[in-house]
């Protein structure tokens, strides 16, 4: 599953987004046991903040994190 562009991300309805994020969230938790539900909590309008927290916790750059999520 790939990271969505901002435009596509905004067009998705809440049900689609929730389903896709739940799948990605589960895969991230499997791959990185250090991540918690709080780290992966998606709040509308706070996507960048959440991704920033994940980057810091994993010690990855934005580009590295994007590649990880795209590979899920």
ZAPAFI-467910 format. One line per field, with one value per residue: residue number from 1; z, x, y of N, C-alpha, C, CB in turn; chain; residue in three letters. Coordinates in pm, 1 decimal, always signed. Glycine has a CB too. Example, Ala and Ser with C-alpha at 12.3 -4.5 7.8 and 13.67 -1.06 7.14 Angstrom:
REM residues 2
fipa = c(1/2)
n.Z = c(+780.0/+708.0)
n.X = c(+1319.0/+1285.0)
n.Y = c(-569.0/-225.0)
ca.Z = c(+780.0/+714.0)
ca.X = c(+1230.0/+1367.0)
ca.Y = c(-450.0/-106.0)
c.Z = c(+780.0/+787.0)
c.X = c(+1320.0/+1290.0)
c.Y = c(-330.0/+3.0)
cb.Z = c(+904.6/+572.5)
cb.X = c(+1130.8/+1408.4)
cb.Y = c(-447.3/-59.8)
nuro = c(A/A)
vexnu = c(ALA/SER)
***
This chain:
REM residues 72
fipa = c(1/2/3/4/5/6/7/8/9/10/11/12/13/14/15/16/17/18/19/20/21/22/23/24/25/26/27/28/29/30/31/32/33/34/35/36/37/38/39/40/41/42/43/44/45/46/47/48/49/50/51/52/53/54/55/56/57/58/59/60/61/62/63/64/65/66/67/68/69/70/71/72)
n.Z = c(+0.0/-78.1/+24.3/+24.5/-206.5/-116.5/-240.7/-324.8/-75.4/+58.4/-85.4/-25.9/+141.3/+487.7/+574.0/+387.6/+433.6/+705.6/+697.0/+526.3/+673.3/+911.6/+826.0/+737.5/+977.5/+1140.7/+1007.2/+1036.4/+1315.1/+1344.1/+1214.6/+1349.6/+1664.3/+1863.3/+1818.6/+1929.7/+1987.1/+2046.5/+1915.9/+1656.2/+1624.7/+1435.2/+1361.7/+1222.0/+1008.6/+1131.3/+1021.8/+934.5/+1175.3/+1315.8/+1148.6/+1183.5/+1454.6/+1438.5/+1273.6/+1443.2/+1657.9/+1529.6/+1428.2/+1163.1/+837.3/+664.8/+402.8/+422.9/+591.0/+428.8/+222.9/+370.0/+440.0/+185.9/+106.9/+251.1)
n.X = c(+83.9/+52.2/+173.8/-51.9/-102.0/-137.2/-365.4/-518.0/-547.5/-712.7/-947.1/-1046.1/-1304.0/-1406.3/-1446.3/-1300.7/-1043.5/-1006.6/-1012.7/-792.3/-583.2/-594.6/-507.2/-243.2/-140.2/-144.5/+45.3/+273.8/+306.1/+362.1/+609.0/+766.3/+801.9/+829.2/+652.9/+350.1/-10.2/-84.5/+118.1/+46.4/-198.5/-446.6/-559.0/-795.4/-667.0/-419.9/-218.6/+49.6/+173.5/+147.4/+299.5/+546.7/+598.6/+626.6/+852.4/+1051.5/+1046.2/+1129.9/+1368.5/+1406.0/+1426.5/+1199.3/+1173.8/+1271.5/+1077.4/+852.5/+921.4/+920.5/+648.4/+534.1/+626.4/+478.0)
n.Y = c(-116.6/+223.0/+545.6/+810.3/+1077.3/+1422.8/+1532.6/+1305.8/+1191.8/+1374.0/+1342.4/+1092.9/+909.6/+896.6/+630.0/+472.8/+573.8/+511.4/+229.1/+169.6/+288.9/+145.4/-103.8/-44.0/+51.7/-177.0/-335.9/-176.9/-187.2/-458.1/-474.4/-288.5/-309.9/-123.6/+82.0/+225.2/+214.5/+476.2/+620.0/+577.5/+688.8/+821.4/+1136.4/+1350.4/+1594.1/+1598.5/+1450.1/+1494.6/+1559.9/+1318.9/+1149.2/+1269.7/+1212.9/+935.0/+919.7/+1029.8/+847.2/+612.1/+693.4/+772.2/+929.8/+1151.2/+1063.3/+800.0/+689.3/+713.8/+534.2/+295.5/+273.0/+261.8/+14.2/-164.5)
ca.Z = c(+0.0/-92.4/+86.9/-67.3/-227.7/-39.7/-313.3/-313.7/+66.4/+93.4/-156.9/+28.6/+248.6/+617.7/+582.1/+311.1/+503.2/+828.5/+661.3/+476.8/+780.0/+1006.3/+766.4/+743.2/+1118.9/+1186.4/+947.5/+1100.2/+1449.7/+1328.8/+1171.9/+1449.5/+1791.8/+1947.9/+1792.8/+2009.1/+1930.0/+2058.9/+1810.1/+1527.3/+1632.8/+1326.2/+1386.0/+1103.8/+1003.3/+1204.2/+958.0/+935.5/+1314.3/+1346.4/+1075.9/+1249.4/+1577.1/+1397.2/+1226.6/+1559.2/+1734.1/+1454.4/+1386.1/+1016.6/+767.9/+602.4/+283.2/+467.1/+641.3/+313.1/+157.8/+456.4/+427.3/+49.6/+95.7/+330.1)
ca.X = c(+0.0/+136.6/+131.7/-136.6/-70.5/-228.3/-491.0/-592.9/-575.4/-826.4/-1065.9/-1095.8/-1400.2/-1355.5/-1447.9/-1186.1/-921.9/-995.6/-978.6/-655.1/-489.7/-591.4/-422.0/-104.7/-104.2/-114.9/+171.7/+382.0/+325.7/+429.0/+747.2/+836.0/+734.6/+842.7/+540.7/+229.7/-134.7/-79.9/+205.6/-18.7/-333.3/-474.6/-661.7/-819.6/-590.1/-292.7/-139.7/+192.2/+218.9/+159.7/+414.8/+665.0/+621.3/+676.6/+989.6/+1138.0/+1052.3/+1206.2/+1497.1/+1407.4/+1394.2/+1066.7/+1184.0/+1283.9/+948.0/+764.1/+957.1/+874.8/+503.2/+505.4/+662.5/+387.3)
ca.Y = c(+0.0/+340.5/+670.6/+883.2/+1217.8/+1508.0/+1548.3/+1180.6/+1173.7/+1458.4/+1296.9/+967.5/+928.1/+852.7/+483.9/+423.2/+613.5/+434.6/+91.7/+165.5/+322.1/+33.4/-206.9/+2.9/+60.5/-312.4/-379.5/-100.5/-241.4/-587.7/-453.1/-206.7/-335.4/-5.8/+171.1/+198.2/+267.0/+622.0/+671.7/+558.2/+742.4/+914.2/+1236.0/+1431.8/+1717.8/+1588.8/+1344.2/+1529.4/+1551.0/+1176.8/+1095.8/+1324.7/+1134.5/+803.7/+941.2/+1048.6/+722.4/+512.5/+749.5/+767.6/+1053.5/+1148.9/+979.4/+661.0/+647.4/+698.6/+407.6/+185.9/+261.9/+216.3/-127.7/-248.2)
c.Z = c(+0.0/-12.7/-17.0/-84.7/-148.6/-108.5/-301.6/-169.5/+105.2/+30.0/-97.8/+135.3/+376.8/+629.2/+509.6/+384.7/+628.3/+798.4/+614.9/+588.5/+880.6/+955.7/+775.4/+886.7/+1173.6/+1134.2/+1008.7/+1240.2/+1445.8/+1301.0/+1277.3/+1582.7/+1885.6/+1929.9/+1872.6/+1935.7/+1937.6/+1950.7/+1676.4/+1525.2/+1524.8/+1367.0/+1261.7/+1113.2/+1072.4/+1149.0/+968.3/+1075.6/+1353.6/+1277.6/+1136.0/+1375.9/+1542.8/+1351.1/+1344.2/+1634.6/+1663.7/+1412.9/+1235.4/+959.9/+710.0/+480.9/+319.4/+515.5/+526.5/+240.7/+237.8/+437.6/+288.6/+33.1/+170.9/+242.3)
c.X = c(+88.8/+83.2/+54.0/-86.9/-171.4/-364.4/-576.3/-635.6/-700.4/-955.6/-1125.6/-1200.6/-1345.1/-1349.0/-1328.9/-1056.6/-901.3/-953.6/-834.9/-555.1/-481.8/-501.6/-274.6/-54.7/-65.2/+18.2/+290.2/+411.9/+393.7/+577.0/+829.5/+761.6/+738.5/+725.7/+418.2/+106.8/-136.9/+7.4/+134.0/-162.5/-353.4/-587.3/-673.1/-740.8/-455.5/-202.6/+9.9/+251.0/+241.6/+282.2/+544.9/+699.8/+680.4/+822.1/+1086.4/+1155.4/+1137.6/+1343.9/+1514.4/+1380.2/+1253.9/+1066.5/+1193.9/+1149.4/+849.1/+794.0/+909.2/+725.5/+463.6/+530.6/+567.2/+290.4)
c.Y = c(+123.4/+457.5/+749.0/+1025.6/+1299.2/+1518.0/+1421.9/+1157.2/+1252.0/+1409.8/+1169.1/+994.9/+865.8/+700.7/+424.1/+452.4/+530.0/+291.3/+79.6/+192.0/+208.1/-78.2/-166.9/+7.1/-77.5/-362.8/-305.8/-154.3/-377.6/-568.8/-380.5/-215.8/-215.2/+91.4/+127.7/+250.2/+419.3/+684.9/+672.7/+608.0/+847.6/+1007.1/+1322.0/+1562.5/+1712.8/+1479.5/+1373.1/+1519.5/+1404.7/+1117.1/+1146.3/+1247.2/+997.7/+815.0/+950.1/+916.5/+616.5/+563.3/+747.2/+906.4/+1040.3/+1056.5/+831.6/+607.8/+626.0/+567.1/+287.6/+165.0/+214.4/+67.4/-219.6/-322.6)
cb.Z = c(+120.7/-237.8/+141.2/-18.6/-380.2/-21.1/-461.3/-364.4/+151.9/+52.0/-302.2/+86.3/+211.1/+728.7/+524.1/+171.0/+539.1/+905.0/+553.6/+364.9/+849.8/+1030.9/+619.4/+679.2/+1200.6/+1144.2/+796.0/+1107.9/+1522.4/+1216.0/+1042.3/+1402.5/+1860.0/+1917.7/+1643.1/+2149.6/+2003.3/+2196.9/+1800.2/+1490.3/+1772.2/+1196.4/+1511.8/+1087.3/+1062.3/+1351.5/+810.6/+880.6/+1409.5/+1303.7/+927.7/+1283.0/+1656.2/+1284.1/+1141.2/+1652.8/+1757.1/+1331.6/+1451.0/+963.6/+656.0/+561.2/+199.5/+578.9/+739.8/+216.2/+137.9/+605.5/+457.5/-50.6/+146.8/+430.4)
cb.X = c(-95.7/+149.2/+254.1/-280.3/-72.9/-167.8/-463.9/-508.7/-454.8/-799.9/-1032.3/-980.8/-1537.4/-1442.4/-1577.8/-1182.8/-926.8/-1128.1/-1071.7/-636.3/-531.2/-732.8/-461.8/-92.0/-221.3/-224.7/+169.4/+345.0/+191.9/+364.3/+750.1/+847.0/+797.6/+973.8/+508.3/+240.3/-257.2/-28.1/+333.6/-15.7/-360.2/-510.7/-629.5/-970.5/-668.7/-318.7/-180.2/+212.9/+116.0/+32.8/+407.2/+643.2/+488.9/+588.3/+998.0/+1080.2/+911.4/+1128.7/+1610.7/+1302.8/+1498.7/+1023.6/+1305.2/+1389.2/+893.6/+780.1/+1107.7/+906.9/+436.6/+589.2/+802.8/+311.0)
cb.Y = c(-0.5/+378.7/+753.0/+882.8/+1255.6/+1648.4/+1580.9/+1062.0/+1218.0/+1600.9/+1274.4/+883.8/+866.1/+908.3/+428.3/+486.2/+761.4/+436.6/+40.9/+267.0/+452.5/-20.3/-231.5/+141.3/+119.6/-406.5/-357.9/+49.1/-252.4/-669.2/-374.9/-58.0/-454.6/+64.7/+174.6/+263.2/+208.3/+661.6/+588.2/+413.1/+801.9/+838.5/+1322.1/+1460.3/+1825.7/+1563.2/+1328.7/+1670.6/+1616.9/+1101.6/+1133.8/+1471.6/+1117.3/+744.7/+1069.2/+1156.8/+668.3/+470.4/+673.9/+666.1/+1085.1/+1291.2/+1020.7/+649.1/+750.8/+818.5/+399.1/+215.2/+395.7/+293.7/-149.0/-164.5)
nuro = c(A/A/A/A/A/A/A/A/A/A/A/A/A/A/A/A/A/A/A/A/A/A/A/A/A/A/A/A/A/A/A/A/A/A/A/A/A/A/A/A/A/A/A/A/A/A/A/A/A/A/A/A/A/A/A/A/A/A/A/A/A/A/A/A/A/A/A/A/A/A/A/A)
vexnu = c(UNK/UNK/UNK/UNK/UNK/UNK/UNK/UNK/UNK/UNK/UNK/UNK/UNK/UNK/UNK/UNK/UNK/UNK/UNK/UNK/UNK/UNK/UNK/UNK/UNK/UNK/UNK/UNK/UNK/UNK/UNK/UNK/UNK/UNK/UNK/UNK/UNK/UNK/UNK/UNK/UNK/UNK/UNK/UNK/UNK/UNK/UNK/UNK/UNK/UNK/UNK/UNK/UNK/UNK/UNK/UNK/UNK/UNK/UNK/UNK/UNK/UNK/UNK/UNK/UNK/UNK/UNK/UNK/UNK/UNK/UNK/UNK)
***
